[in-house]
Amino acid sequence: MQNLNSLSTYGAHPKEFDPEQVKPVLNNLTTIIKWYLKYKDAQTISKPKAEEVKDEIKVSDDSAKKIQKPKKRLIILFSGIALVIVIAILLVFDIIGVEKGTEELEKSIAVLPFFNESEDQENTYFINGIMDEVLINLQTIKDLRVVSRSSVEQYRDPSRPTSPEIAKKLDVNYIVEGSGQKFGNTIRLRVQLLGGAEDRHLWGKSYEQEILKPRDIFNIQSQIAQVIAAELKAIITPEEKQLIEKTPTANLTALDFYQRGREEYKKYFSENNNREALERAEDLYHKALEYDSTFARVYTGLAWVYWEKNIWSEFFSESYMDSALILADIALSHDDQLAEAYNIKGYYYSTTGKVTQAVENYDMAIKFNPNSASPYFGKAWIYWLNNDLVKSIENFHKAVSIDQGPELPTALKNLSHAYCITGFFEKSNYYSQKAFELDGDSVAYYHRLARSEELLGNYSKAVEFGEKGYAIDSNYIPVVRDLGSYYLYFGQYKKSLSYHKKCIERLKAQGKIELYYMYLIGYSFWQNGYKEEAKYYFDEQIKYSEQIIKRGEPGAENQHIQLASVYAFRGEKDKAYEHLRIFNQQEWMNIYVMQIRYSPFFESIRDEPEFQQIVSELEAKYQAEHERVRKWLEEQGDLPD
């Protein structure tokens, strides 16, 4: 008899009624009933005649028992049949709480890079484009969890690990694999869906199609996504179906230039900010527009190129990154359901301080692509910088569930820091350790441990971990910079200045600017007798902080504490209090405010009643935020012991 656990189909919801699930039980019932009918025919049970009754009374006890045995057997048989029927009904309709061997699996999926089997390897961009479109189509379906492209890029090599190993690493239950060839205008494509844990083949199909117009290839990509969703019993809404079946351009040449441009843009990042690849991407996007000026995706591609090329050169510009916003708006004028355009607008508004518009656009990006990690990261940073750390942590967790690629360790470090600044050091160290296990970056690991000790006020321990990180990589700017700060608070000003000078050298070499720590660098110079150098860095801090506040970037309110520090140190009490009062208007605070009471910058006003009052209020807000995060963790069942 077939095991009852096999009644649940692989990956199906246990409460879904599928007639196929009933067949094993009905087959077994049929066997039992046939056996019973055969048995019944062999046992003739007739009603006794009146004249036989008298003789029957004389039957011996032994004979009576013999007659009763068939009756007992029939009673047992009928009872058994009834019991089997009842059990079958209860199992089919999931009324009883029998433990199931196959529980419902989360509909989580990874689309691995498709292999280019063409003789001409220049066609790789085309095969990559097909994989990208299948991935985007699946990401559109909210009922699925689809990991990001960056998550799977590490598995491009044909000698990649087995599907079960990849599924375990990416934390998914299903894997999509594919390969393709392009010869002339014809493509051959083979795609299959595998059950990740068992490497079980669930679906596969080969396609061969002459591509005469974009609709030909987009139809195949749409079909693949919808069939996979059906195999996983995922719900596709009418709106999602419309998005999946949309044709973004009607021009094959424009599509070809766009795919080539997108490939070059990816090279810009994979080849360590290869500027030539970025220039090629821009040229190819412009060529695509020559053939189809309404191709919305090309405008989003150009927006990202513009951002990478001009982010620092426009820092003080009144029209900071406006061109990226214009390009995103043009894209939406041609396709108002384009998630990437909303994502760009969210990023633009977040960097220009329009928090409400940023969140609104990130939410629109999520609406049209609920499996894109980028808008969740964007929202996490907005809430972080505005000290709403519960929402920040929520969005970081969502992003981490989607992005299992090279950026995952960075995401885990951010999550670690979020827990750290809310005072949950055990959870902070847990995520820091997870990041270390993934990337083996011991420098970043020691840096995170040093930060935790700093916030606990253990500066000697912070220095110890910081020095361990520096011994491994003396060019890692966060460690070099923070060691200068730890020694500063530790009262060892010569060492503090030594590390701050090294920090300045490394920043200049990379063409970067330290926006948030210049006042600390200035303090190191001051304590070592370099007054002019100190004045320069104090003035620079004021200039950059005021620009950030003027532009209203997320977290701009935090710049008021830097300005208050500089003005208090210079003896300009009125300005110091002005910025402290503005800073205190925030609803939530993180653990860094616990350092203000003992900061050397506020020595001149430390004992004044107003300063003491402001600091007490700041500390109370931090404690309230800590409690808010604690309650959220408790609701998630994730409260540390």
N, C-alpha and C positions, 0 to 999 in steps of 0.2 A: 504493500500500500504506500502510495506517495506520501512523503512527509508533509504534515500540515503547514510547516513553515514555507513550503514552496508555493503556497497559494498567493503570496504577495509578490507581484512582479517587481523586477529590479528597478529600484529608484521611484516606484509609484507611491503615491500617498496611501497609507494603510486604510484610510476611510473612503477611498474612491471605490465605487462599485464597478467592477469589470466582469462581464459574463464569462470571460476566459478563465477567471480565477475560480469559478464554481465547478469547472469541468472535472478536476481530479476527484472532488467529493461526490459528484453525481455519478461518475463512472464506478466508484466504489459502492455506492448505494445500488446501482443497477446490478452489480455482481451479487450482492447480498440478496436482493429481491428475487433474482432468477433462481438462486439456490433454494430460497424458501419455496417458490412455486413448484420446483421439482420435488422438494421434500413433501409438500402438501399432496401432490398427486400420488405419491407412494403410500400415503397414510389415509386410508378411507375411514372416515369417522361418520358412521351412520346412526340415525336415531333408532333405538331398540323398539321392537314390536311389543304389543301389550302382553301376548302370551309368553314372551321371553323374559318379562320382568320378574316373574316368579322364580324362574331358574337363575336369573342374574343375581337375585338376593342371596342365593346359596353359594355364590362364587367365593372361593377361599380368599383370605387376606392376601396371599401371595399373588393371586391372579389380579386382585384389585390394584395392587401396587404396579403391576405390569401395565395395566390400562392407564393409570395415572401418569406414568413417566412421559408418554408422548405429549400429554396436556401440559406438563411442566415445561417440557422442552419448547413447546409453542409459545408459552407465556414468556419464557426467557428470550426466545427469538424475537417476538414482537417488541418486547421492551428494548432489546438491543438496537433494532431498526429505528424505533422511535428516538432513542438516545442519539444515534448517529445523525438522524435528520435534524434534531434540535441543535446539536453541536455545529452541524454544517451551516444552519441558518445564522447562528450566533457569530460564527467566524466570518461568514461572508459580509454580514452587516456590522462587524466590529463592535458587538454589544458586550461581549465578555472581555475581560482584561488579560487575555492570554499573552504571554511574552512572545514577541515576534522575532523570528530569526533574522529577517531582513527589515530593518527600520527604514523609514523614509530618509533618503539622502538629500542633503542640501544640493540645490541645482547650481553648483559651482563649477566653473569651466575655465580651461586655459586653451587658447588657440596658439599652437606652436608655429614657429616660422616654417613656411612652406619651402620645400626644396625645389630649386630650379634644375630641371633635368634637360633643359635645352642645350644643344651643342654650343650655342652662342651665350656665354655667361653675361653678356651685356643685357640680356633679357631679365636679369635678376630683379631689376627695379619693377618690372611688370608683374612678376610672380609675387614680389613683396606687396605690390599694390592690391592684388587679389586677396592676400592674407589680411591686409589692413582693413579692407572693406568688409570681409566676413567678420572680423573682430568688431568693427564699429557697429555692424548690424546686430550682432549678439549683445553688445553693450547697451543697445537701445532698449532691450527688454528688461524691465524692472524686476520681473520674476526670476531672473538669473543673477548670479554673482560672477562677473567675468573679470579676471585679473588683467592688468594693463599690458600694453605692448612691451614696455620696458621690462616687465617681469619675465617675459618669455624670450627676450632677445638673446639671453645667455645660452639658449638651447638651439642656436642656429647650426652648429656643427653636426654633420651626419653621425658622428660618433657620440652623440649625446646620450645621457643615461636612459634607462628604460622608462616607459610611461608610468609605471607604479612609483618609481623613484622621483620622477618629476612631479607627479601628483602630490606626493607626500611633501616635497620641498615647497611647492606653491600652495599647499593646503587647499586642494580642489579635489572633486570627486570624478571629474570627467576631463578627457583630453581630446582635442581636435588636431589631427595631423593631416598634412596635405602635400602634394607635389604637383608640378606642372611643367608643360613644355609649350613653347611658342615657336611656330615655324610659319613665316609669312603672316597671313591674317588669321591663322587658325591656332586655337589653343586646345591642349589636352590637359585635363585636370582630374586628379584623383583625391578625394577627401574621405576621411573616415572618423567616426566617433568611437572612442574607447572608454570603458569603465576604468577609471584611473587606478584604483586599488588592485584590481584583478587583471588588468590589461585585456579585458574582455571586449571583443568586437561587438558593438551595438548597432552600428549602421555604417554603410560605405557606399559610395557611388562614383562612377567615372563619367566625365563630361568631355565631349568633343564638339567644338563650336567654331564656325567661321565668324569672325568679328567684322561686321560691316558697319556697325554703328554702336555707340556706347551702350545702348539699351541691351544689346546681345550679351555683353559681359556682366552688366548690372543685374540682369535677370538671373543669371547663374548664381551670382553672389547672394542675391536675395533668397533664392530657392534653398541654398545650402543652409543659411541661417534659420529659415523657417522650418525646414525638416529637422534640424538638430533640436530646435526648441520643442517641436512636437514629440520627438523621441524622449525628451526629458520631461514631457507633460507640463511644459512651462506655458503660462498664460500670455498670449500676445494681445494687447488691446488694439482696437481699430486705429488709434492714433499711432501706436508703435508700428503696426503693419504698414501704414501709409509712409512713415519715415523710412522703413526698410526697403520699400519698393520704389522710393524716389530716385529719379535719374538726375544727378547734379549737373551734367552737361550733355549736350547733344552733339558735341564735336569731338571726334576721335583724336585729332591732333592736339587740341587743347588739353584733353585728358592725358595724353602721352607726355606733354611738357610739364603738366602739373605733377605727375607721378615722378618724373625725373627730378624736378625741383624739390619735392618732399624728401626724396632719397638723399640729395645733397645737404638739405637742412639737418637731417639726422646725422650725417657725417660730421657736421660742424661740432656736435656734442661728442660723438664717439671718438673723434680724432683730436680731442683736447682743444676745443674752441678753434678749429681750423678756419681761419678767416677766409681763405680762398673758397672753401666749400660754401660758406655763407654767401659770398659774392655770386657764385655759380647758381645757388638756389634762387637768388633775387632775379638774375637774368632769365632763368627758365620760367619763373612765375610770370614775368612780364611777357615772354613769348606766348605763354598759354592765353593771356588776355588778348593778344592780337587775334586769336582765332575764336575766342568766346569771351566778350567783355562782361558777360553776366554770370560767369562761373564763380560763385560765391566763395568756395573753398580757397581759391587762389588769393583772394583779398585777405583772408585770415593768415595764409602763409606769409604774405608780404608784411602783415602787421607784426608777426613774430620776428621776422628778419629785421624790421625797423627797430624793434625794441632792443634786440641784441646789439645793434650797431650804434645806438644813440643814448643808451641808458645813463652814461656818465657825462657825456658832452652836453646834455640838456638839463643837468641837475638844477641849475639856477635859472633856467629859462621860464618865462611866464607861460609859455605854451608847452610845458613839459609833457612829452609823449602824446600830444594831441593828434599827431598823424596816425598813431596806432588806433586811437579811438575812431578817427574818420574812416580808416580802412575797415574796421569792424562794422561800423554803421553801414558802409556800402555793401558789405557782405550780407548783412541782415535785410537790406533793401531788396536783394535778389532771393534770399532764402531766410525767412524769419523763424525757421526752426533749426538753425545751425548752432549746435551746442558750442562749438569752438569759438564762434564770434561772441557769444555771451560770456564765455570764459575770459576772453581778452578784455572785454569791457569790465568784468569784475576785477581783473588785475589792475586795469587802468584806474578805476575809481578807488581801489584800495590804496594805491600809491599816491593818489592825489587827495586823500583824506575824506572822500565821500563814502562813508562807511555804509549808509543805508542803501545807496545805489549799488555799491559793490556786492553786498549780500543778495540783493534782489537779482542781479545778473548772474551771480554764482548759482542761485537757486534755479534760474531759467536754464543754465547749462546742465544742471543735474536733472531737470525735468526732461530734457531731450536726450541726455546721455547719463542715466543714473549709475553707470559703472565707470565713469571717469574719475580718477583720483584727484586730478588737479583742482577742481572747484572745492572739494572737501579740504584739501590742504590750504587753499586760499581762505576759506572761512575759518579754519583753525587758527591761522595767523592773525586774522582780524580780531577774533575774540581774545586771543592771547594778548595782543598788544593793547587791547582795551580792557584787559584784566577780567573778562568773563571766562574764567578758566574751566568751568563745567562744560560750556559749549565748545571751548577749544579742545578739551580732552575728547569729547564725543566725536568731533569731526576728525581729529587725528586718528582715533580708533577706526572710523569708517574708511579713511584713506588707506590706512595700513592693511585693512582687510582686502583691498583691491590691488594695491601696488606691492607686489611681492618681488619686485625686480631690484636692480642695483641701488635704487633710492631707498629701499626698505631700511637699511641700517640708519640712514640719516633720519628717516621718519621715526624710527624707534628712539633715536637720541633726542629728538624733539619731544616725543611723548615722555621720555625720561625726565627731561628738563621741566615739562609742564607739571609733573608730579612733584618734582623737587621744589619748585617755587610755591607750591601749595602746602609744603611741609610733609609730604608723604615720601620720606626718603627710602623706605624699604621698597616701595613700588618703583621709585625712580631708579634705584640700583638694579632692580630686576630687569627693566627694559634696557638699561645700559649694558647689562651683561648679555642680553639677547642680541643686541647690536654687535657686541664684541664677538660673539660666537659666529655671526654671519660674515663680518668683514675682517676680523682679526686685527682691527685697528686699535692697538694697545695705547697709542698716544691719546686718541679721543676718549678711550675708556678711562685713563688716568685723569684726563682733563675733567670728565664728568664727575669722577670721585672727588677731585679737588674742589669743584664747585659746591658739592654737597657739604663738604667740611667747612668751606667758607661761610655758607649760610647758617651752619650750626655754630659759627663763631670759633671754630677750631683752626685758627690760621696756621699753626705749626704743622698740623696734619695736611692742610691744604697745600702748604709749601712742599711737604714731603711728596705728595702725589704729583704736584706740578713739576717738580724736579725729575721725577721718574719719567714723566712724559717728555720733558725737554731732552733727557739723555738719549731717548730713542729717536726723536726728530726735533732738532733745534730750529727748524724752519716752520714749524706748525704755529701760525700766528696766534691763535687763541691761547695756547699754552704760554707763549712768550709774553703776550700782553697781560694775561692774568697773573703770571708770576710777579710782574712789576707791581700789580695791585696788591697781591698778598703780602709782599715784603713792605709795601707802603703802610698797610694797616698794622703790620707787625712791628713797625717803627724802624726797619732797616732800610734807610733811605738811599744809601749808596747802591745797594743791590737792586732796589726798586728802580732807580734811574738806569742802571746797567741794562735791565731787561726792557725798560721802556724805550731806550735808544735802539736796541736790537729790533724791537717791534716796528719802530719808525723806518728803519733800514729795509726791513722785509716788505713793508707796505709800499714803499716807494719803488722797490724792484718789481712789484706786481701791478703798479699803477693804480693802487687802491687808496682809499681814504678811511681813516678811523673816525667814524662820526660820533660815537657815544662815549669814548674814553679819553678825549683830548684834555679834559679838565684834570683827570688823574695824572696824565703825563706832565701837564703843567705844574701840578703840585710836587711831583718828584724833582723837577728842575728847581723849583723854588726852595725846597728843603736842602738842596745841595748848593745853593748860592747863585744859581743861574737865573737872575731876575728877568732879563730880557727874553730869554727863551720861554720862561714861565708865562710872561705876559702874552707872548705870541700864541701859545696853546690855549690860554684862557680866552683870548679874543676869538680864536678860531672856533672854540666850543660855542661861544655866544653867537657867532655868525651862522654856523650850521644849524644850531638848535632853533634859532629864530626862523630860519628858512623852512625847516621841517614843520614848525608850528604854523607858519604862514600858509604852507601848502596843505596843512591839515592831514598829514599822513596818519594811518593807524598807529596809535601809540604816541602821537605827537604830545599828548598830555604829559607823558613821562619825561619829556625834555625839560619841563619846568623844574624838575628836581636837580638836573644838571645846572640850569641857570641859577637856581636858588643857592646851590653850593658855591658857584663862582662868586656871586654877589656877596654872600655871607662872608666868604674868605677875604674879599676885598674891603669889607667893612661897610658895604652899601646895604644896610639893614632893610630899608624900605622896599628896595627891589627884591631882596631875598624873601621877605614876608609876602610880597605880592605874588611871587611865583609859588611859594609854599601854599598859599590860600587857593590858588587855581588848581594846583596839584591835588589838594585835599577835596576838591569837588567831585572827584571820581567816586563811583559807587563801590567798586571792588578794588582790593589791593593784594599784591603778592608779597611773599616773604621778604623781599628786598627792603621794604619799608622798615623792617626791624633793625636795619643797620643805621638808619638816619640818626637815631638818638645818640649814637656814639661816633658819628662821622667827624673826623678832624676839621672838616670844612665849616662846621657849625659851632666851633669852639667859642666864638664871640657872642653867640646868642643862646648857648645851650641851657643856661639857667633861667632864662626869661620865661615868664608865665605863658605868653602866647605860643612860644616855640614848644614848650612842654605840652600845652593843650593840643596843638596841631598833631604832634607826634603821637600822643595818646589816642587821638581819633583815628589816625592812620593805622596804628597797631590793632585797634578794635576792628577796623574794616578787614584787615588781613585775617584775624581770628574768625570773623564771620564767613569769609570766603573759604577758609580751611574747613569749617563746619559744613558749609554748603557742598563742598567736594566730598566730604566724608559721608554725608547723607546720600549723595548720588551713588557713591560706591556701594553703600549698603543696599540701595535699591537694585543695583546690578548684581548683587550677591558676590561682590568682589572686594569686600572690605578686608584689609590685611589683618592677620591675627595680632 
